[in-house]
């Protein structure tokens, strides 16, 4: 009897850290394990850190220059010399405020500093006081959902005066983002881009109207191919992006693609339609901040599509792809979702979900948020509620990241450079 192979599904959750220009500076990396719908954090901090280090080869785009990889560093991992497994040019150990005041810990941290590592101090809601850790840290992480605003305002000037970089985490609203900037923070992590400030004078430009019209055409369940080809060919920018994308090394087609119609025939309409949707979003939102959102949108879209296919929901796969892809449009366009949806002929349930109204699609968006925010108990409940097959979430999540990486890496920007 052949013994069934046992394996462990690994999750690496990554959360972007943006710089002052809202470009991607680095990522927080978190490791979690998923097996038979049981999701929990490690009880052994050392094992958790070792697992993150082991998973780094799967995250080469986020743990290599120019990006920084921020990794939690418990005391055991510090004393065991674990950070030396990754280059000081890449990894930034994150150290908690409590449990590091013994001489052996301070000596180990000083050694890391001498070896070229930057250290990020995370008070985790505690009072900094006169801790010697401040003399060793380069970055201090401020939790905007932790202390009250007046405590942060009181603490920030002294940290800046000491030459420390301030990184704001859990920035979830425009107000929180503005507070972080007023504190002198130059790095930001959180979901503030999901609640964009509504600008009363914001108008849709002619170019944006054209792009939204094309998105609307791509959202149709049975589009007319000739009409689509004609629409794409009429837009020089979109045509250029399609041909550049398919002729790039990332897609390795047997021969060069010379026309949009040839692209449809060679690449297949289903794949090309998915790529086109992402390309149009890239044209709509070319800023540094939007590029990170574009990658997350594309990853969500493919994630939902793959889960639909693996769970027998083939008829919903395309709608779920659009749900993920359009879910961050308000932040990318700095417009409220209702104003965007009214320009897209979407089915009622899909439009309702995007606008935050009750819809059968609600659990899918909740699942994406639970994973991105590392709320694994919530994720387990949602997986059960959606009836997803065991192991499908991990497989779809990893595959969707690879797909989004491949697409955005191959996609040229306005200046001819790739988007990531």
N, C-alpha and C positions, 0 to 999 in steps of 0.2 A: 504494500500500500504506500503510495507516494504521500509523504507528509506535506500538508499545505504550508506554504511559505507565510511566515508572519512578518509583519513590517509595521513601522511606526510612521505616522503622518506628522510632518513637521510644519509648523506655522511660524513664519517670521513676519510680524506686523511692523510696518514702517510708517512713520509719520513725518512729513516734511518739516524742515526748519527753514524759514525764509529769511533773507537778509534785508537790509534797509531798502534796497531797490526792489524787494519782493521777488528776487530770483532765488532759486533753490541753493541754500548754503550747505545743507546736510540733512540727515534723517535720524530720528530716534529709532532704534531697533529693539523690538521685543520678541521674545521667543515664547511660543505656546505649543501645547500638544493636544491633538484631537483624536479620539478613538471611541467609536460606538456612542456618539452623541454625548460624551462626557467631556466637558471643557473646564479646565481649572489651571491655576498658576502652579508653578513648582513650589514645593515646600522647602526644597533645598536650594538656597540662593546660589551656591557655588555651581551646582549642576545646571541651573538656569543660565548662568553666564557662560559656562562651557558650551552649552547647547547653542547659544547665540554665536559664539566664535565658530563653531562647527558649521553653522548655516551661512556664514559670510560668503563662501564661494558661490552660493545661489543668488547673491545680491551684489554682484560685481559693479553694477551701475550705481549703487548707492553706498558702497564702502570703498571706493577708489577715487582718486583725485579727479576733479577738484572738490568732490563732496566729502563731508565729514560724517563719520558714523559715531553717533552718541550711544554708548552702551552702559547700562547700569553696572556698577562695580561694588559688590558686597565685600565686607572685610576679608572673608576667606579667600576670595578671588584675588584681592590686592596682595595679600601675603604670599599667595602661591605664584605671583608673577604672571598671572593670566594676560594682562594687557600687552605684554611683550609679544604675544602671538600675532599682533597686527601692528602695522607701521605707525609711528607717532605722527606721520604726516596725514594719516587718515582717521584713526580712531581717537575719540575724545571720551575718556572714562568719566562717568557721572557718579559722583560720590554723595551719599546722604550726609546730613548734618550730624546725626547721632551715631555713636559707636565707633568713631574714628579718632578719639582724643588720646588714646594710649600712645606712648612713645614709639612702639613698633609700627603702628599705623602711620604716624606722622613721618617717620623715617622712610617707610616704603613710598609714601607719596612724594617726599622730597627727591627720592631716587628717580621716580618717574619724571618729575620735572627736569632733573639734570639730564635725563635720557631724551628729552625733547618733546615729551607728551604735554598737551594742554589738558587741564582738569576743569570739569564743570561741577560746581557745588550746588546741590539741590536741597534747600532747607526743608522741603516737604511740609510746609506750613508751620515750621518751628521758628523760634526767635533766634536770629544770628548771634546777637550779643558780641562778645569779644573772642569768639572761637579762633584758635590758631589756624583753622582750615582756610580762613580768608587770605592768609599770607601765602598759601600754596595754590589757590584757585586762580584760574584765568577768567572763568565765566561763572556768573551766579544766575541760577534759574529762578524766576519769579512766577509763582503760581497765581494767576489772576482769578482763580476761583477759590483761593485759600484765604489769606489774610484780608482784612478790609482795606479799602482803597487808601484810607488815611495812614495805615501802617506802612503800606508800600511807598507812599509819598514821603513819609518820614525816613524810610530806610534807604531809598534809592540814591540821594545825593552823596552820602558817605561812600557808597559802593563805587559810584562813578569817580569820585575824588581819589579813590584808591587805585584807579586804573583798571577796574574790572569791567568786563563786557557783560551787559545785562540781556538775558534771553527770557522772553515772556512766553509761558506755556499756558495752554487752555484759554487761548484768545478766541472767544466764541461769538463776539458781537462787534459791530463797528465801534460802539462805545468802549469796549474793552481794548480794541486796537488803538483807539485814540489815547486811552489812558496809558497803555504801554509806551507809546511814542512820547507822551509827556513825561514819563519816568526816565526817559533816556535809553530805552531798550532799542537795540539795533538788530535783534534777531527775534523771530516770532514763530510760534508753533501753535496750532489749534485750528478751529473751524470758523474763524471770523469771516472767511470768504463766502460762507454759506448764508450769511445774513447781510447782504450788501446794502449800503445806504441808498435809499431811493432818491434819486436826484430829480427834483420837480421840473427842471428844464431839459431833461434828457430827451432827445429826439432820435429816432432811427434814421440813419443816413441812407442815401440812395444805394450805396454799396451793401450796407447791412440788409436793406430791403430785398436786394437781389439774392443775397446769400440765404435769407430766410425763405424766400420763394423756392430756392433750390432744395433747401431742407424739407420744405413742405412736399415737394415733388418726390423726394427720396423716401418720405414717410408713407407714401401710398402703398397699399398691400399688393397691387398689381399694376405697376407703372408701365407706361408705353415706352418701350426701349428706344424707338426712333425719336420720340419727344425728349427723352432724357439725354440722348447723345447730342441732339441739336442744342439743348440748353447748356450742356457742359461745354460744347465746342464754341458757343457764343461768349463764354467767359474765359478770356485768355489766361487769367491767373489760375483758375481751377484746372483748366486743361493742362497748363504747365506742371502743376503739382501732381496731377494724375500720371502724366508721362514720366516725370522725374522719379516719382515713387516707384513705379513698376519697372523702370530701367535701372534702379539702384541695385547694388550688390546684395542687399538684404533679401530680395525676392528671387534672384537667380533664374529669371525666365530664359527659355532656350534661345530666343532671339529678341532683338530690340523691338519695343512697341513704338509705332510711328503715328498712331491715330487713336482717338478715344474709342471709336468703333472696334478697332483691333484689340484695344485693352479689354473691352467687354467680352470679346470672343476668347481671348487667351487666358485672362484671369478668372473669368466666370462672373456672371452678374451678381450673384449673392455676395461673394467676397468683395468685389469692386464697390458694391453699394455700401457695405460696411466701411470700407476705407474712405469712400467719398464723403460720408457723413462726418467722419473725423477731420478730413481735409477742409471741409466747409467751415467747421467750428474753428479750425486753426486760422482761417482767413478772417472769421468774425472777431476773434480775440487774440491778437498777436503779441500781447504784453508778456513780460516774464512771469508775472503771477498767473496769467491765463494759461501759459504753457504747462505749468504744473497741474492746473485744473483740467486741462485737456487730457493729460495722461491719465488722471484719476477717472475722468468721465469715460474715456475709452476702455479702461480696465473694468470699470463697473459694467459697462455695456456688454463686453464679452463674457464677463463673469455670469451675468444674468442669463445670457443666451445659452451658454454651456450648461448651466444648471437646468434650464428649461428642457434642453435636449436629453439630458441624462435622467430626467424625472418623467419622461413621457409627455411633455407639454410642447411638442413640436409646433402646434398651431399658435402658441404664445411666444415663441422664441424671438420673432422679429419685434413684437411690441415690447418685450422685456429688454431687448437690445436698445431700443429708443428710450425707454425709461431711464436706463443707466446713462446713456449718452447725453440726454437732455437735462439730467437732474441738477447740474451745476450751471446751467445757462444764466440764471440771474446774476451770479457772481462774475461770470465771464463777460457779460454785457452791461453790468451795472444797471439792470432793469428788473422790475418785479416780474415774477413768473406769469401772472395773468396777462400782462401786456405782450409777452412772448407767445404764449399758448394761443391767443386769439389769432395769431398770424399763421398757425400751423393747424392743419385739418386732422387733428388727432381724435381717436375714439374717446368717448366721454370718460370712461374709467381711467384711462391713461392720463388725460388732461387733469382729472380730479386729483390723482396721486401727485402729479407734479406741482399742483397748486396747494398741496397740503390738506386736501379734503379727503374724507373717508372714501376708500377705494379698495378693491380686491388686490391691488398692487402694493398696498401699504407694507405688508410683511417683507417684500423684497427690498425696498429701500431701508427698512429697519434692519434687515440682515447685513446689508453693506455697511451701515453705520456702526453696528455692533462689532464687526470685524475691524474696521478702521480705528475704532476707539478701544479695542482690546477688551470688550465686555463679553467674555466667553460664555458665561452662564446664560446671558440673553441670547447669544448666538445659538447655543444648544437648543433653547426653547423654540426659536424661530425655525431651525432646521427641522425639528420634530413637527411643528405646526404646518410647514410647507410639504412635509412628507418626502424630503430629499433622501436619496440613497446614501447609505454609509460610505464615507470616503469621497463622495462626489464634491463636497464643498472644498476640501483641500486640493483635489485635482483641478477643479475649475478655477480656483483662486490662483494657483501657480501658473496654469496655462494662460489665464487672462492677463497676468502681469507680463508674461513673455510676449504675448501678442501685442499688448500696448507698447512695450519697450521697442519691439521690432518696428512697429508702425511709426512711432514718434521719432525713433532714431533715424529712420530712412526719409522722413518728411522734411523737405527743405523749407527754411524760413524766408522771410522777406529779403534778408541779406545774403541768401544763398547758403547759409550755414544750416545744419540740421537743428531741429527744435530742441534736442536734448544732447 
